[in-house]
Amino acid sequence: TLVSAFDYMRIDANREPDMGYLSEHITKIIDAHPETEIFITQGFICLNADNRIDNLQRGGSDYTASLIGAAIKAEEIQIWTDIDGMHNNDPRIVENTQPVHQLHFEEAAELAYFGAKILHPTCVQPAKFAGVPVRLLNTMDPQAEGTIINNESEEGKIKAVAAKDNITVVKIVSSRMLLATGFLRKVFEIFEQFHTSIDVVTTSEVGLSMSIDNDAYLANIVAELKKYGMVDVEKDMCIVCVVGDLRPCNKGFESAITQALKDVPVRMISYGGSNHNISFIIHEADKKKALQALSDRIFNAPKQA
């Protein structure tokens, strides 16, 4: 049965999916066709709060599938691609990568945001909030196990590595930052003023380094930051993200990761904001070397007896 997306998919005045409207209308459609086993619909398109044709802004058909699955509390959401699920590293540039059979929702979201192209970051959120598992499968090999994404964690295990290119690092150094209340707020407000999101942040007593992936307003941002201190900009950088169960109680993962990167110059390190992610910023020129070294050390090293 063919179902028009305009009959159930709508965004609200804030341009976010109207989950109440979606749940009510998609349930009515399904209940009206009790003999139908397969429904076919469009992805990405919808109506807006004014009942005009619009779109979901992000995520494409995968996002639509996740929204529908969450709305009807499906047993499982399946996303079919051209690869055997999420791999533990980038198979385009790293040798001997393997599919990851299971990921926690938070792990999948981190990987999607930091460079794993198989899944858009927004696709995970509706399923996560509804507690509906997402399975990534391969259209070229339907029998492959793929990757299941759910709320389960594998204790102490590093799952995968991803990388995000075209990163710019902005550093501000100012003695006025020392013990100054409100300094960080002033800096972040500058980025907000120019609609520029910050990915990774590290601080010291007199310095602050931030990474961005959109440099459209970089000149304006730098001009404003110079009112507070000396500013340095580094382009052609890359965020390398290592994902897994990285809670502080799991000892040893930090040393394994840093040992793998011992021959790679590291510009920034970020850990503690999430129990599932530790991020490094390096030069793009060192990306392949870093990703291969991490795979060799974490995933492909001989198991100790």
N, C-alpha and C positions, 0 to 999 in steps of 0.2 A: 504494500500500500504506500503510495506516494503522499507525503505530508508536507505542506508548505511551512517553511520556517516562520513565516509571518503569522501563522496561526497560534504560535506558542512562545516565540523568542522575542523578548523586549528588553531594552535597556532603560534605566530610570533617568531622572533629571541630572544625575551625577555621571551619567554614561557608564554605569555599572550594570551588570545583568540583574534583572528583576526576578529573583529566585522564587518569590511567592507567586508571581504571575506565571512563570514558567512551569512550576510544579502543578499549579491548578489546571492549566490548559493542556499540558502534555498528558496528564493523567486522564483528563476527559477524552482526549483523542484515542488513547490506548483502550480505555474502557468501552468506547463506542465500537471497537473492532475486536471483539473477543476471539474471533477465529483467525485473526491475522498473526502470523509468527514473525514476519519481517516487515519493518517500516523503513522507508527510504526518505531522506530529507536533505536539505541543503545545509552547508556549513557557513559560518562567518557572518551571514546576513541576518538582519533582524529589523524590528520596528523600534523607533525611539519613543520617548515619553509623549511626543506630539503625534504618535501614530504615523510617522513618516518613515520611509525606507532608509535604513542606516546599516551600520555594521558593528561588530564587536571590538573593533580597533586593534585587536591583537590575537595571536594564537591560532587563527584560522579554524579549519574544520576540527582539528584535535580539541580545541577549546570548546567548541559546540558539543562534541561528544562527551567531554568531561562534565559540562553543565547538565546535559540531559541525564547522564548516568547518576549524577548526584541528586537531581530532582526526583527521579523515580526510585532512588535507593537500589540501583541495579546490583546484581551479584558481582559483576565485574565490568570494567570499561576496557575495551581492546582498541589499541592503536596500531595499525599495520603500516610498516615502513619497508625499507629495502635492506635492512641489516638485522642480525639476530639479537635484537634488544640493545640495551645500553652496554657498551664495552668498558673495560677497566682503564682504558686510555684511548687516545685518538688513533684509530687504525689507519688513518691516511698517512701518518708520519712516524708511527711507532711500530716496531716489529713485535710479533708474538702477543698481541692483545687477545683478551678472552671476554666473552659475554659475561655480564654480571647477572646472576640468576635472581637475586632479590635485593631490593633497596627500600630503606625507610623513606616515607614521603619527604622528610627534611633533606635526606641525602640526595634524592632525585631533584629536588628544587635547587639545591646548591649546584649540582652538576649542570643542570639546564641553564641556570643563570650565568655560570662561569664558563660556558663554551660548548657543552655537549649538544650538538645540533639536532639530535634525534627527537628532542622534546622541547617545546616552548615552556618557559618558566611558569606562565599563568595556567597551563593545563593541569598542573598538579593540585592547585589550591582547591577547586570545588570538590574534587574527589577526596582530598584530605579531610576537609571539614565534614563531609558526609560519611567518611569511613568506608568508602567504596574502593576496592583495589583497582589498580590500573596495570594492564599487561601490555607490554610492547612486543609485537610479533613481526615476522618477516614474510612478506607476500611471496618472495622467491623461494622460501623454504618453510611452508606452513607447519611442518612437523617439528621445527626447532622449538626449544623450550621458551626462548625469549627471556624477558625480564619482568618480574612481578614487583609492583610498587605498593607497599601497604604500611601499616603502623608498627611492624615488627622490626626489631634491631638484632643484629648479630654481635654479641658482646665482644668488644676488643678488636674487631676486624676492620682493616682499611679496605674500602670497597673499590674506589676508582680515583682517577686523576683527570682533570680537565684544564683547559687553558683558554684565556680570553685575550685576543689581540687588540691592537689600536688603543692602547692605554696611555694616558698622559699623567705624569706625577707632578703635582704642584706642592712645593715646600715653602713655608713661611717661617722665618726665624726672627724672633723679637724678644728683647729683654723685658718688654712690657707684659709679656705673657706670664712671667714669673710671679706666682701667687696672685695673679689678676683675676678677679671675679668677672665672668661674662665675656672673656676673650674668645673662647670657643664659639659661643653663641654668635658673636659678631662675625666671625669667619664663616660659619655655616650659613648665616643669613645672606651673605654675599652670593654664595652658590645658589641659594634658593631664589634670590632676586633675579638671577639669570637662568632659572629653570634648568640647572645642571645638577644631576645626581652624583653623589660620591659613593664609590665602591668600597675602598679600603682606607682606613685611617690609622696612623701611628703618631704618638706624641712623645715629647720629652719635656723637660722643665722650660725650655725656651724655644722649642720648635714643634712644628706640626706638618706632617706630610699626608697628602690625600691623593687618591687616584680617581680619575674620571674617564669615561669612554666617549664623551661628547665634548669636543673642543670648539664648538661653534661660537661660544661667547668667551673664549679663553682670554683674549686681549682685554675685555671689559673686567673680567674677574681679577686678572693680574693687576690692572690699574687700581682697583678698589683695595686689594690686599696690600699693595705697597704703602697705603696710608698707615698700616700697622707694623710693617717690618720689611725685611729683605725677602724677596721672592725669587725662587729658582724653579724653572720648568724643565722637565725631561720628557721627551716624546719617544715614540717607537718602543714602548714598554709592553709587558705582557703579565697578566695575572695567572699564576699556576695555583690551582686549587686541589688539595688532597682531601678526600671525603671518606667518612666512615664513622665508627663509634670512637670518637676522640675525647671522651670524658677524661678529666684529670686523673681519675682512679686507674685508668688503663696506662700503665707505665711503659715507656720504651718507644712509643710511636714517634715522639719528637726526635729522638736520636737517630732512628732509622731514616726518617725523612731528611734531616739535615746532613747525615752522612752521605746520602745519595746525591745531595746537591753540593758536596764539598768542592767541586771544581767549577761551580757556576756562581758568578757574582750575584749576590742577592741585594736588591735595593730596599725592600720593605718586607716585614713579616707581620702577619695578623693572626692572632689566636685568642680565643676566650669569648668572643661574641656569640659563638655557636659551639655546641658539643659535637657537631658533625663536620666541621670544616677548619682547616688551617690553610692560609693563603700566603703566597710569596709573590713579590713583584720582581721580575728580572727583565733584561733587555730581550726584545723580540728575537734578536740574532741568536740567543742562547736557548730558545724555546725547544727545538728538537732535541738538543743535547740533554736538557733538563728532564723532559718527558721520558726519554728513553732511559735515563739514569734512574728515575723513580720506578719505572716498570721493572728494570733489572734488579733493583734492590728490594722492592716491596713485594712484587708479584711473581717474579721469575727466579729469584734466588733459591738455591737448593735448600730443602727443609732440613733443619737440624734434627739429629736423632735424639 
